[in-house]
Amino acid sequence: MISILIVDDQDLVREGLRMLLEAEPDLRVAGEAGNGRQALAQARRLDPDVVLMDVRMPEMDGIEATAKLVAGGSRARILMLTTFNLDQYVYHAMKAGASGFLLKDASGEQLAAAVRTVSAGQALLAPAITRRLIEDFCNGPAPGAAAAGETGRLSERELDVVRLVAQGMSNAEIAAKLYLSEATIKSHIARVLAKLGLRDRVQVAVFAYEKGIVRPGRSLA
């Protein structure tokens, strides 16, 4: 059973999310919070598997709350709730340590799938949305201009994997692209995370664009 903390300043939104989530047999809403400050207290008390975090809230917004949860060592995976006109805020939330994001108009099926994805330790990297976020708000240097100290620890194959993660490919898609097994791709990603000190593949994608490993708008083929 996956336990969830819903964080949103609108009562109706929290109620709607609760109804959608509790319709699923493997999902349980452990609690709710109306702002980031309450979210921190509830996360400490309830120790949820997943936090559904709104971006804009009074007292403490979702970005600051996400950063504090991650910095505090919370094991909860954080799934941001957003709308398209909040792209820039979600980008900062990704950098703060969020495991993914979901549009507020998502269906119940999409919501449940997103919660299961991040709970399993994966990042929610929808290519169309994620690439738009990074391309619009991550103005990194040109490819090849990344600091050698940060990328020099990665092998050529690991850099290949990083480039494809930045494109939003799944492990299966990367494996097919590189003619490797999914298990090998998982191992490469685990090593990349360890070498760079990153939390998940969302941060790998951000890193790739910021450090110039890939350039927004260019094909990674």
ABEGO torsion letter per residue (X at the ends): XBBBBBBBABAAAAAAAAAAAAABAABBBABBBABAAAAAAAAAAAGBABBBBBABBBGBBAAAAAAAAAAAGBABBBBBBBBAAAAAAAAAAAAAGBAEBBBAABBAAAAAAAAAAAAAGBBBBBAAAAAAAAAAABBBBBBGABBAAAAAABBAAAAAAAAAAAAGBBAAAAAAAAGBBAAAAAAAAAAAAAAAGBABAAAAAAAAAAAGABBBGBBAX
